[in-house]
Amino acid sequence: MNLGKHIQEVMRSQGMSASELAKLIPCERTNVYNIFKRKSLDARLLMRISKVLNYDFFIELSDMAFPKNK
């Protein structure tokens, strides 16, 4: 999973702009665009983004690392 791209998709699905996300996490808008290009993120930054978007990216990462047998 490209984590940055997934964050961008979730953000857009909620009707939020990169500028709005930047204000809420907080960082510069250009940093948000850099986040969208990353495959991984620092846990603290991912936590702030998860809280702002009310979306648990950690569960998806955990499911990828430890897939459940079906």
PyMOL commands that set and color helices and strands:
alter all, ss='L'
color gray80, all
select helices_A, chain A and resi 3-13+18-24+29-36+43-53+57-65
alter helices_A, ss='H'
color red, helices_A
deselect
rebuild
show_as cartoon
